[in-house]
Amino acid sequence: MSNKVYNILWVDDEHEKLGGTKRSALDFDLKLIPFKSLDAGMSELERNLVLYDGVLLDAKFFEKEDDVPDTEDTDYVHRAKERILQLPKKFDIHILTGQAEAFDSKTFKQAFTKVFRKGISDDEDALFNSLKVAAESQLDFQIRNEYKRVFEIGNEKYLGSKIYEPIINLLKQIKSTNDFEPTKDNLLPLRKIIENSFDKLFELGIIPNEIYKAGLNPTVKFLCNNKSNSGYSVVKEFMHPSMSFFFDNLVFITQDSQHDKKGLKLNVDEYISNIKSPYLFKSLVFQLLDYLIWLKQFIDENPNPDDNLKLWAKNNNIHEVTAENYLIGQLQQDGKGNFYVGQCVFPYTKINGFFNLGDTIEITKTIQNDKSTKDAYPLFVVSFKKID
């Protein structure tokens, strides 16, 4: 056996009695994923198209999974073919049947050119070899095997099979010619995958509820070891400094590309529209793949939600701003360059270049200021928003 696995959708109403066929297929690295009926088999194929490398059908099977014996019909295999032909991904349909009339029928063999007999060893070996050859030509199969470590993240223990399609679609674009000219829309799936990963980390107790609900940027900062103003302390840093650096930048660039607001630092949308090059996009995709490999390892090391809640603790000096003590004021700057409203000082890098003096700011969260400015400004702003 090789280290490749070929996923074959199999429709046969008697598959439960055909354990020998399943075991023989495994000797050829074929994983037969069985269904009894037209509806169940085709619905699964349409729903998870990128997961399948081939299609194997009986000549007669049920229309629905709960149909009773003697309701099988050859009409359903033709209906299955019609639905398969409507899919954007093309399959070389194989038939494995014990129906002599189907195997000997010229009409049937005109509709299905690859027909093999059940229980005939040479036929089944030929069938399995033919399925492998057909699967090898599938781009989805080639991508899954070339990037095998990345696709381990699709296990239900991690992000689940829903992640396969967006990753494969990104990698198909990577494999396209260098004439490919991405737009900001091509970067949106990267952000969606990252957001899905945060959902999982929250579910595992890695990300505090308050941080998770605050959105993408606070969550990135929390994971990337930038927690000084988050209101939380941690037992250990989550990310290696190299991962932290490029992941923070990956999200920053992706975020910038999705907004048209005035004052963006990078204007990524404008840049990729002008440069008409695929290389920034490709580099971001590869950074995402490295993050997904890190993510699997991180989840393997921290699988228990109860234990993960002990990885961080909420600081006691956090001040939530309520309706009774909220603060709204005009942004000002003192002679030393500090931006402030009242007794609250802002992080310089969050203000400079993004906001103008006199902007109306609502402060929604502060912590006690332990920096050199604490005498003049006892509170340090953690969360705020501009009021238009």
C-alpha positions as CSV (number, residue, x, y, z in Angstrom):
1,M,0.0,0.0,0.0
2,S,1.1,3.5,-0.7
3,N,0.6,6.6,1.5
4,K,-2.1,7.8,-0.9
5,V,-5.8,7.3,-0.2
6,Y,-8.4,7.4,-3.0
7,N,-11.9,8.3,-1.9
8,I,-14.5,6.5,-4.0
9,L,-18.2,7.2,-3.7
10,W,-20.0,3.8,-4.0
11,V,-23.7,3.2,-4.5
12,D,-24.8,-0.4,-4.0
13,D,-28.0,-1.4,-2.1
14,E,-26.2,-4.6,-0.9
15,H,-22.9,-2.9,0.2
16,E,-23.3,-4.1,3.8
17,K,-22.9,-7.7,2.5
18,L,-19.8,-6.9,0.5
19,G,-17.2,-6.6,3.2
20,G,-14.7,-8.6,1.0
21,T,-15.0,-6.0,-1.8
22,K,-14.2,-3.2,0.7
23,R,-11.2,-5.0,2.1
24,S,-9.9,-5.8,-1.4
25,A,-10.3,-2.2,-2.4
26,L,-8.1,-1.1,0.5
27,D,-5.3,-3.3,-0.9
28,F,-5.4,-0.8,-3.8
29,D,-5.6,2.2,-1.5
30,L,-9.2,2.7,-2.4
31,K,-11.6,3.9,0.4
32,L,-15.1,2.9,-0.7
33,I,-17.6,5.2,0.9
34,P,-20.9,3.4,0.5
35,F,-24.6,4.4,0.1
36,K,-27.6,2.3,-0.8
37,S,-29.6,4.7,-2.9
38,L,-29.6,7.3,-5.7
39,D,-30.7,10.1,-3.4
40,A,-28.2,9.5,-0.6
41,G,-25.3,8.9,-2.9
42,M,-25.8,11.8,-5.2
43,S,-26.7,14.2,-2.4
44,E,-23.4,13.3,-0.7
45,L,-21.4,13.7,-3.9
46,E,-23.0,17.1,-4.7
47,R,-22.4,18.3,-1.1
48,N,-18.8,17.2,-0.7
49,L,-17.6,17.1,-4.3
50,V,-14.0,18.0,-3.6
51,L,-13.6,15.0,-1.3
52,Y,-14.3,12.4,-3.9
53,D,-11.8,11.0,-6.5
54,G,-14.1,8.5,-8.3
55,V,-17.6,7.1,-8.5
56,L,-18.5,3.4,-8.4
57,L,-22.1,2.3,-9.0
58,D,-24.1,-0.9,-9.1
59,A,-26.3,-1.5,-12.1
60,K,-29.4,-1.6,-9.8
61,F,-30.0,0.1,-6.5
62,F,-32.6,1.9,-4.5
63,E,-34.0,5.4,-5.1
64,K,-34.0,6.2,-1.3
65,E,-32.1,4.8,1.6
66,D,-35.1,3.4,3.4
67,D,-36.6,1.6,0.3
68,V,-37.3,-2.1,0.7
69,P,-35.9,-5.1,-1.3
70,D,-37.3,-5.7,-4.8
71,T,-37.7,-2.0,-5.4
72,E,-34.2,-1.7,-7.0
73,D,-34.2,-0.5,-10.6
74,T,-31.7,0.1,-13.4
75,D,-33.4,3.4,-14.0
76,Y,-31.7,4.8,-11.0
77,V,-28.2,4.2,-12.3
78,H,-29.1,6.3,-15.4
79,R,-30.5,9.0,-13.3
80,A,-27.3,9.0,-11.2
81,K,-25.3,9.4,-14.4
82,E,-27.5,12.4,-15.4
83,R,-26.8,14.1,-12.1
84,I,-23.1,13.4,-12.2
85,L,-22.8,14.9,-15.7
86,Q,-24.3,18.2,-14.3
87,L,-21.4,18.5,-11.8
88,P,-18.5,20.9,-12.5
89,K,-16.1,18.1,-11.7
90,K,-16.0,15.3,-14.2
91,F,-15.9,11.6,-13.2
92,D,-15.2,8.4,-15.2
93,I,-18.1,6.4,-13.9
94,H,-17.4,2.7,-13.1
95,I,-20.0,0.0,-12.7
96,L,-19.6,-3.1,-10.5
97,T,-22.5,-5.4,-11.0
98,G,-23.8,-9.0,-10.4
99,Q,-26.5,-8.4,-13.0
100,A,-25.7,-10.6,-16.0
101,E,-28.2,-8.8,-18.1
102,A,-26.5,-5.5,-17.5
103,F,-23.0,-6.9,-18.1
104,D,-24.1,-8.5,-21.4
105,S,-26.2,-5.7,-22.6
106,K,-24.8,-3.7,-25.5
107,T,-27.2,-0.8,-24.7
108,F,-26.0,-0.7,-21.1
109,K,-22.3,-0.8,-22.2
110,Q,-22.9,2.1,-24.6
111,A,-24.2,4.2,-21.6
112,F,-21.4,2.9,-19.3
113,T,-18.2,1.9,-20.9
114,K,-16.4,0.6,-17.7
115,V,-18.5,-2.3,-16.4
116,F,-17.0,-5.0,-14.2
117,R,-18.5,-8.2,-12.7
118,K,-18.9,-8.8,-8.9
119,G,-17.1,-11.8,-7.5
120,I,-14.7,-12.2,-10.4
121,S,-11.3,-11.6,-9.0
122,D,-9.7,-10.5,-12.3
123,D,-12.6,-8.1,-13.0
124,E,-12.4,-6.5,-9.5
125,D,-8.6,-6.1,-9.8
126,A,-9.1,-4.4,-13.1
127,L,-11.8,-2.2,-11.7
128,F,-9.6,-1.1,-8.8
129,N,-6.7,-0.3,-11.0
130,S,-9.0,1.6,-13.4
131,L,-10.4,3.7,-10.5
132,K,-6.9,4.6,-9.4
133,V,-5.8,5.7,-12.8
134,A,-9.0,7.9,-13.2
135,A,-8.5,9.3,-9.7
136,E,-4.9,10.3,-10.4
137,S,-6.1,12.6,-13.1
138,Q,-8.3,14.6,-10.7
139,L,-6.8,17.9,-9.7
140,D,-8.5,17.8,-6.3
141,F,-6.7,14.5,-5.6
142,Q,-3.4,15.8,-6.7
143,I,-3.7,18.9,-4.5
144,R,-4.8,16.8,-1.4
145,N,-1.8,14.6,-1.8
146,E,0.7,17.3,-2.5
147,Y,-0.4,19.3,0.5
148,K,-1.3,16.3,2.7
149,R,-0.1,17.9,6.0
150,V,-2.4,20.9,5.4
151,F,-5.5,18.8,4.8
152,E,-5.1,17.0,8.1
153,I,-6.8,20.1,9.6
154,G,-10.0,18.8,7.9
155,N,-10.4,16.1,10.5
156,E,-13.4,16.6,12.7
157,K,-11.1,17.0,15.7
158,Y,-9.9,20.2,14.1
159,L,-11.8,22.3,11.6
160,G,-13.9,19.6,10.0
161,S,-14.5,18.6,6.4
162,K,-16.1,22.0,5.5
163,I,-12.6,23.4,5.3
164,Y,-11.6,21.2,2.4
165,E,-13.3,23.1,-0.4
166,P,-12.1,26.6,0.4
167,I,-8.5,25.3,0.8
168,I,-8.6,23.4,-2.4
169,N,-10.1,26.3,-4.3
170,L,-7.3,28.6,-3.0
171,L,-4.7,26.0,-4.1
172,K,-6.2,25.7,-7.5
173,Q,-5.7,29.4,-8.0
174,I,-2.1,28.9,-6.8
175,K,-1.6,26.3,-9.5
176,S,-2.9,28.5,-12.2
177,T,-0.6,30.3,-14.6
178,N,1.3,33.4,-13.6
179,D,-1.2,35.4,-15.8
180,F,-3.7,35.0,-12.9
181,E,-4.6,38.5,-11.6
182,P,-6.2,38.3,-8.2
183,T,-8.6,40.9,-6.8
184,K,-9.5,41.6,-3.2
185,D,-12.3,39.0,-3.6
186,N,-9.7,36.3,-3.9
187,L,-8.4,37.2,-0.4
188,L,-11.8,36.9,1.3
189,P,-11.6,33.1,1.7
190,L,-8.4,33.5,3.6
191,R,-10.2,35.6,6.2
192,K,-13.1,33.2,6.4
193,I,-10.8,30.2,7.0
194,I,-9.0,32.2,9.8
195,E,-12.3,33.1,11.3
196,N,-13.4,29.4,11.3
197,S,-10.1,28.5,13.1
198,F,-11.0,31.1,15.8
199,D,-14.4,29.5,16.3
200,K,-12.6,26.2,17.0
201,L,-10.1,27.8,19.4
202,F,-12.9,29.5,21.2
203,E,-14.7,26.2,21.5
204,L,-11.6,24.7,23.0
205,G,-11.3,27.4,25.6
206,I,-8.1,28.9,24.1
207,I,-9.7,32.3,23.4
208,P,-11.6,34.1,26.2
209,N,-15.2,34.9,25.5
210,E,-14.6,38.6,25.8
211,I,-11.8,38.6,23.3
212,Y,-13.7,36.3,20.9
213,K,-16.7,38.5,20.9
214,A,-14.6,41.6,20.3
215,G,-13.8,40.4,16.8
216,L,-11.0,39.4,14.5
217,N,-8.3,42.0,15.4
218,P,-8.4,41.5,19.2
219,T,-8.3,37.8,18.7
220,V,-5.3,38.0,16.5
221,K,-3.5,40.1,18.9
222,F,-4.3,37.8,21.8
223,L,-3.0,34.7,19.9
224,C,0.1,36.6,18.5
225,N,1.5,37.3,22.0
226,N,0.4,40.9,22.0
227,K,-1.7,40.8,25.2
228,S,-0.3,43.8,27.1
229,N,-3.5,45.7,26.7
230,S,-6.0,42.9,26.3
231,G,-6.9,42.7,30.0
232,Y,-5.6,39.1,30.2
233,S,-2.4,37.4,31.2
234,V,-1.3,34.0,30.0
235,V,0.7,31.1,31.4
236,K,2.8,30.7,28.2
237,E,3.0,32.4,24.8
238,F,0.8,30.6,22.2
239,M,2.8,31.2,19.1
240,H,6.5,31.1,18.2
241,P,7.7,34.6,17.4
242,S,8.1,33.8,13.7
243,M,4.6,32.5,13.5
244,S,3.3,35.4,15.5
245,F,5.0,37.9,13.2
246,F,3.8,36.6,9.8
247,F,0.3,35.6,11.1
248,D,-0.3,39.1,12.4
249,N,0.8,40.5,9.0
250,L,-1.3,37.9,7.1
251,V,-4.4,39.0,8.9
252,F,-3.5,42.7,8.6
253,I,-3.0,42.6,4.9
254,T,-6.2,40.5,4.4
255,Q,-8.2,42.9,6.5
256,D,-6.9,45.9,4.7
257,S,-7.8,44.4,1.3
258,Q,-11.5,44.0,2.4
259,H,-12.1,47.7,3.3
260,D,-12.4,50.8,1.3
261,K,-12.1,53.2,4.3
262,K,-10.1,56.4,4.0
263,G,-6.8,56.2,5.9
264,L,-6.0,52.6,5.4
265,K,-2.3,52.0,6.0
266,L,-1.6,49.6,3.1
267,N,-4.4,50.2,0.5
268,V,-4.0,46.6,-0.6
269,D,-7.0,46.6,-2.9
270,E,-5.4,49.5,-4.8
271,Y,-2.0,47.8,-4.9
272,I,-3.2,44.5,-6.3
273,S,-5.4,46.3,-8.9
274,N,-2.4,48.3,-10.1
275,I,0.4,45.7,-10.0
276,K,-1.6,42.9,-11.5
277,S,0.6,40.2,-10.1
278,P,-0.3,36.9,-8.4
279,Y,2.7,36.8,-6.1
280,L,1.3,38.7,-3.1
281,F,-1.8,36.5,-3.2
282,K,0.3,33.3,-3.5
283,S,2.5,34.3,-0.6
284,L,-0.5,35.0,1.6
285,V,-2.0,31.6,0.8
286,F,1.3,29.8,1.7
287,Q,1.4,31.7,5.0
288,L,-2.1,30.5,5.7
289,L,-1.1,26.9,5.0
290,D,1.8,27.3,7.5
291,Y,-0.7,28.6,10.1
292,L,-3.0,25.6,9.5
293,I,-0.2,23.2,10.1
294,W,0.7,25.1,13.3
295,L,-3.0,25.1,14.3
296,K,-3.2,21.3,14.1
297,Q,-0.1,20.9,16.2
298,F,-1.4,23.5,18.7
299,I,-4.8,21.7,19.1
300,D,-3.0,18.4,19.5
301,E,-1.0,19.9,22.4
302,N,-4.1,21.6,23.9
303,P,-7.1,19.3,23.3
304,N,-8.9,19.7,26.6
305,P,-11.2,22.8,27.1
306,D,-11.1,22.6,30.9
307,D,-7.3,22.6,30.9
308,N,-7.2,25.3,28.3
309,L,-9.2,27.7,30.6
310,K,-6.2,27.6,32.9
311,L,-3.9,29.0,30.1
312,W,-5.0,32.5,30.7
313,A,-6.5,34.7,33.5
314,K,-8.4,38.0,33.4
315,N,-6.6,40.9,35.0
316,N,-8.2,42.5,38.0
317,N,-7.4,46.0,36.9
318,I,-9.6,46.1,33.8
319,H,-12.3,48.7,33.8
320,E,-15.4,48.1,31.7
321,V,-17.1,51.3,30.8
322,T,-20.8,51.3,31.5
323,A,-23.7,53.7,30.8
324,E,-23.0,55.3,34.2
325,N,-19.3,56.0,33.6
326,Y,-18.8,56.1,29.8
327,L,-16.6,58.8,28.4
328,I,-16.9,60.7,25.2
329,G,-14.6,63.5,24.3
330,Q,-12.5,65.2,21.6
331,L,-9.1,63.6,20.9
332,Q,-6.2,65.8,22.0
333,Q,-2.4,65.7,22.1
334,D,-0.1,67.0,24.8
335,G,3.3,68.6,24.4
336,K,5.0,65.2,24.7
337,G,3.0,63.7,21.8
338,N,0.6,61.7,24.0
339,F,-3.0,61.3,22.6
340,Y,-5.6,61.6,25.3
341,V,-9.2,62.3,26.3
342,G,-9.6,63.5,29.8
343,Q,-7.5,61.3,32.2
344,C,-7.3,58.5,29.6
345,V,-4.2,58.0,27.4
346,F,-4.3,56.1,24.1
347,P,-1.8,53.7,22.6
348,Y,0.2,56.0,20.3
349,T,0.3,53.4,17.4
350,K,-3.4,53.0,17.4
351,I,-4.0,56.8,16.9
352,N,-1.2,58.2,14.9
353,G,-2.0,58.2,11.2
354,F,-5.5,56.9,11.8
355,F,-7.4,59.7,13.7
356,N,-7.3,63.5,13.7
357,L,-7.1,65.8,16.6
358,G,-10.6,66.9,17.5
359,D,-12.2,63.6,16.4
360,T,-15.0,62.6,18.8
361,I,-14.0,59.4,20.6
362,E,-16.0,57.1,22.8
363,I,-13.9,55.1,25.2
364,T,-15.4,51.7,26.0
365,K,-12.6,50.0,28.0
366,T,-9.6,51.0,30.0
367,I,-7.0,49.5,32.4
368,Q,-4.9,51.1,35.1
369,N,-2.0,52.8,33.4
370,D,1.4,51.4,34.6
371,K,3.5,53.3,32.1
372,S,5.6,56.4,32.5
373,T,2.5,58.6,31.7
374,K,0.5,57.2,34.7
375,D,0.7,60.3,36.8
376,A,-0.9,62.5,34.2
377,Y,-3.2,59.8,32.8
378,P,-4.2,57.1,35.4
379,L,-6.2,55.2,32.8
380,F,-4.9,53.5,29.6
381,V,-7.4,53.0,26.8
382,V,-7.9,49.4,25.6
383,S,-11.0,49.8,23.5
384,F,-12.6,52.8,21.8
385,K,-14.4,53.9,18.7
386,K,-14.8,57.1,16.7
387,I,-18.2,58.8,16.7
388,D,-19.1,60.4,13.4
